[in-house]
Amino acid sequence: MLLKELRLTSCIANIITNCYIVEDENTKETMVIDPAGECDKIIELLDIIGAKLKYIYLTHCHGDHIGAAEELKNIKGGKILIQTDDYEGLKNPEVNLTGFMAEKPIRLEADARVNDGDLLHVGDLEFKVIHTPGHTKGGSSLYCEKEQMLFSGDTLFKGMWGRTDLPTSSFNDIIASISNKLLVLPDETIVYPGHGIPTKIVEEEPIYYNLMPGEE
């Protein structure tokens, strides 16, 4: 497996977002996760690795993760995927935050909706969709058991969780998502977040001991 990370300036307030390119080196099938902006940089890297773009996966609907998705699809192909509960948010600038935080509102149509437990295949690589609401109601993470990696979007960062003061967000939901769906993954799972640096599940567990749902 080939994994490339790009730190891209998004269309929202110059926020730097992590965009990930995952390629099966045998088949060259490729998935781009969260193309935030600067489409030319993404395309340049795809061309260098000889990628056959299959999926453009959006971990949630916010503008700082979707800014280059439409242009990328138009130039390189691939299907735009998002969890069902954020499907409408892609088309609503007030929900995806581009209505008041970007120069141009984004109304984006996904090609397909995914749900908790769905499996995506990129060549011989298998990724499991984990619905992780909280930052948005349709936030999701992608887990590859074979490679022991998790792409967590804006649900889980190193030492912190995603914001919960935005449209459709919920503090209780994000803590439940992290505690019940992500921290149960193997300790050595590497977490690749939507912003900032990678971490491991084992490093994040202590932060949530006193925040588990049902505990005071």
C-alpha positions as CSV (number, residue, x, y, z in Angstrom):
1,M,0.0,0.0,0.0
2,L,1.1,3.5,-0.8
3,L,0.0,6.3,1.5
4,K,0.6,10.0,0.7
5,E,-0.4,12.9,2.9
6,L,-0.9,16.5,1.5
7,R,-1.5,19.4,3.8
8,L,-3.7,21.7,1.8
9,T,-5.1,25.2,2.2
10,S,-8.9,24.8,2.1
11,C,-11.4,27.2,0.7
12,I,-12.4,28.3,4.3
13,A,-10.3,30.9,6.0
14,N,-7.0,29.4,4.9
15,I,-7.5,26.4,7.2
16,I,-4.9,23.7,6.6
17,T,-6.5,20.3,6.1
18,N,-4.9,16.9,5.8
19,C,-5.7,15.2,2.5
20,Y,-4.7,11.5,2.1
21,I,-4.0,9.5,-1.0
22,V,-4.2,5.7,-0.6
23,E,-3.1,3.5,-3.5
24,D,-3.0,-0.2,-4.0
25,E,0.4,-0.5,-5.6
26,N,-0.5,-3.7,-7.6
27,T,-3.6,-2.4,-9.3
28,K,-2.9,1.3,-9.0
29,E,-6.5,1.8,-7.8
30,T,-6.6,4.9,-5.6
31,M,-8.8,6.7,-3.1
32,V,-8.4,10.4,-2.2
33,I,-9.7,11.3,1.3
34,D,-10.8,14.8,2.0
35,P,-9.6,16.9,-1.0
36,A,-9.7,20.2,0.8
37,G,-8.4,22.5,-1.9
38,E,-5.4,23.1,-4.2
39,C,-6.6,20.5,-6.7
40,D,-3.5,21.0,-8.8
41,K,-1.3,19.6,-6.1
42,I,-3.5,16.5,-5.7
43,I,-3.6,15.9,-9.5
44,E,0.2,16.3,-9.7
45,L,0.8,13.6,-7.1
46,L,-1.8,11.3,-8.6
47,D,-0.1,11.6,-12.0
48,I,3.3,10.9,-10.4
49,I,2.1,7.6,-8.8
50,G,0.1,6.6,-11.9
51,A,-3.1,6.5,-10.0
52,K,-6.4,5.1,-11.2
53,L,-8.8,7.2,-9.1
54,K,-11.7,5.1,-7.8
55,Y,-13.1,7.0,-4.9
56,I,-13.1,10.5,-3.5
57,Y,-14.1,9.9,0.1
58,L,-15.4,12.8,2.3
59,T,-15.3,12.2,6.0
60,H,-17.9,14.9,6.5
61,C,-19.5,17.7,4.7
62,H,-17.6,20.8,5.8
63,G,-16.1,23.1,3.2
64,D,-12.5,22.7,4.5
65,H,-12.7,19.0,3.5
66,I,-14.5,19.2,0.2
67,G,-13.2,22.2,-1.6
68,A,-11.5,20.4,-4.5
69,A,-13.8,17.4,-4.7
70,E,-15.8,18.5,-7.7
71,E,-12.8,19.7,-9.7
72,L,-10.9,16.6,-8.9
73,K,-13.8,14.4,-10.1
74,N,-14.2,16.4,-13.3
75,I,-10.5,16.0,-14.2
76,K,-9.6,12.5,-12.8
77,G,-12.9,10.7,-12.4
78,G,-13.8,8.7,-9.4
79,K,-17.0,8.6,-7.3
80,I,-17.6,11.0,-4.5
81,L,-18.7,9.2,-1.3
82,I,-20.1,10.5,1.9
83,Q,-22.1,9.1,4.9
84,T,-25.8,9.2,4.4
85,D,-26.5,11.7,7.2
86,D,-24.2,14.3,5.6
87,Y,-25.5,13.9,2.1
88,E,-27.8,16.8,2.2
89,G,-25.3,19.0,4.1
90,L,-23.0,18.8,1.0
91,K,-25.7,20.7,-0.9
92,N,-26.4,23.2,1.9
93,P,-23.9,26.1,2.3
94,E,-25.2,26.9,5.7
95,V,-24.5,23.4,6.9
96,N,-21.2,22.9,5.1
97,L,-20.1,26.3,6.3
98,T,-19.2,27.7,2.9
99,G,-22.2,30.1,3.0
100,F,-20.4,32.4,5.4
101,M,-16.8,31.2,5.6
102,A,-15.8,30.9,2.0
103,E,-15.6,33.3,-1.0
104,K,-17.9,31.0,-3.0
105,P,-20.7,28.8,-1.5
106,I,-20.3,25.1,-2.3
107,R,-23.3,22.9,-3.3
108,L,-21.9,19.5,-4.0
109,E,-23.7,16.3,-5.1
110,A,-22.2,13.0,-4.0
111,D,-22.3,10.0,-6.3
112,A,-23.2,7.6,-3.5
113,R,-24.0,7.4,0.2
114,V,-22.2,5.0,2.6
115,N,-23.3,3.7,5.9
116,D,-21.9,2.2,9.1
117,G,-20.3,-1.2,8.3
118,D,-20.0,-0.7,4.6
119,L,-16.8,-2.0,3.0
120,L,-14.9,-0.2,0.3
121,H,-12.3,-1.9,-1.8
122,V,-9.3,-0.2,-3.4
123,G,-7.5,-3.0,-5.2
124,D,-6.8,-5.5,-2.5
125,L,-7.2,-3.0,0.3
126,E,-10.4,-3.1,2.4
127,F,-11.7,-0.2,4.3
128,K,-14.6,-0.3,6.8
129,V,-16.9,2.7,7.1
130,I,-17.5,3.7,10.8
131,H,-20.3,6.2,11.3
132,T,-18.9,8.6,13.9
133,P,-21.4,11.4,14.4
134,G,-20.6,14.3,16.6
135,H,-18.6,16.9,14.7
136,T,-21.4,16.6,12.1
137,K,-24.3,14.1,12.2
138,G,-22.9,12.3,9.2
139,G,-19.2,12.3,10.2
140,S,-17.5,9.0,9.4
141,S,-14.1,7.3,9.7
142,L,-12.4,4.7,7.5
143,Y,-10.6,1.7,9.1
144,C,-8.2,-0.6,7.3
145,E,-7.6,-3.6,9.5
146,K,-4.8,-5.0,7.3
147,E,-2.7,-1.9,7.5
148,Q,-3.8,-1.0,11.1
149,M,-4.8,2.5,10.2
150,L,-7.8,4.8,10.8
151,F,-8.7,8.0,8.9
152,S,-10.7,9.8,11.5
153,G,-11.7,13.1,9.8
154,D,-12.6,15.7,12.4
155,T,-13.8,13.2,15.0
156,L,-10.5,12.3,16.7
157,F,-7.3,14.3,16.8
158,K,-4.1,13.9,18.8
159,G,-5.2,14.9,22.3
160,M,-8.5,16.3,21.3
161,W,-11.9,15.7,19.6
162,G,-13.6,17.8,16.9
163,R,-15.6,20.9,17.5
164,T,-19.2,20.4,18.6
165,D,-20.5,24.0,18.3
166,L,-21.4,23.8,14.6
167,P,-24.6,22.9,12.6
168,T,-25.7,19.3,13.3
169,S,-22.8,18.7,15.8
170,S,-23.2,17.2,19.3
171,F,-20.7,16.8,22.2
172,N,-22.5,13.7,23.5
173,D,-22.4,12.1,20.1
174,I,-18.7,12.7,19.4
175,I,-17.7,11.3,22.8
176,A,-19.9,8.3,22.3
177,S,-18.4,7.8,18.8
178,I,-14.9,8.0,20.0
179,S,-15.4,5.9,23.2
180,N,-17.7,3.2,21.7
181,K,-16.4,2.9,18.1
182,L,-12.8,4.1,17.8
183,L,-11.2,3.3,21.1
184,V,-12.3,-0.3,20.8
185,L,-9.9,-0.7,17.8
186,P,-6.5,-2.3,18.4
187,D,-4.2,-0.1,20.5
188,E,-1.5,0.1,17.8
189,T,-3.9,1.4,15.2
190,I,-2.5,4.6,13.7
191,V,-4.9,7.5,13.5
192,Y,-4.7,9.9,10.6
193,P,-6.8,12.9,11.5
194,G,-8.3,15.7,9.3
195,H,-6.0,18.3,10.9
196,G,-2.7,18.0,12.8
197,I,-0.4,15.1,13.2
198,P,-1.1,11.3,13.5
199,T,-1.5,9.5,16.8
200,K,-2.3,6.0,18.0
201,I,-5.4,4.7,19.6
202,V,-3.5,3.7,22.7
203,E,-2.2,7.2,23.2
204,E,-5.7,8.7,23.1
205,E,-7.5,6.3,25.5
206,P,-6.6,8.0,28.8
207,I,-8.2,11.3,27.7
208,Y,-11.6,9.6,27.5
209,Y,-11.7,7.5,30.6
210,N,-13.7,10.1,32.5
211,L,-15.8,11.1,29.5
212,M,-17.3,7.7,28.7
213,P,-21.1,7.9,28.0
214,G,-23.1,7.2,31.2
215,E,-20.3,8.3,33.5
216,E,-20.3,11.5,35.5
